[in-house]
Amino acid sequence: MRLIFLGPPGAGKGTQAKTLADHWQIPHISTGDILRQALKDLTPLGIKAKGYMDKGELVPDQLVQDMVEERLTQPDTKLGWILDGFPRTVKQASFLEGLLERLDQAGEKVVNLDVPDEVVVGRLLERGRKDDAEDVIRRRLEVYRSQTTPLIDHYRDRQKLVMVNGNQSPEEVTDNLKKVIHS
Ligand code: ADP
């Protein structure tokens, strides 16, 4: 089971990825979580990433790619994984494709969690994470639209994409996800 979650900030990627990773007993790999932990620990990676994250900008591809490569070469990823927050650019997607081939881990599915903008802004304001101030949220959405939505077509063209309506209760979304992933 190798799954990639796409969707705007606030779509529920983290919640769903965590639920399914527990269910299938595979690691949930969230680049946002790894970066926030690095920031908390004041590692060189965290210190480099901070300015971008505070502004709602993407951290440079190379930094995130190195991080993902390191994580995906750990032994607990052999039976599968769920990637949440990566890839976020076409460049990251190409990198991942090469990496998975090298690691003999191809055959991933990509889920797009579809949620209207006005709904995600409401959810993020409620969540109140440190980078969830309204102007930063708006910027993250802009960045998502310009940098990450091209991945929807990218994966559709490669017949890896499944679409799920994220604008339902978390339980309904989980049920839909289990259905489309097994079909
Ligand atoms: P959300 O999807 O709710 O906006 P994440 O937790 O996935 O939040 O990411 C938080 C921040 O971490 C992003 O705004 C970005 O600065 C950085 N980040 C996470 N993943 C990536 C990535 N794949 N490429 C570049 N930056 C990333």
Boltz pocket constraint, residues with backbone or C-beta under 6 A from the ligand:
constraints:
  - pocket:
      binder: B
      contacts: [[A, 7], [A, 8], [A, 9], [A, 10], [A, 31], [A, 32], [A, 33], [A, 35], [A, 49], [A, 52], [A, 53], [A, 54], [A, 56], [A, 57], [A, 58], [A, 59], [A, 60], [A, 61], [A, 64], [A, 84], [A, 85], [A, 86], [A, 87], [A, 88], [A, 92], [A, 140]]
      max_distance: 6.0
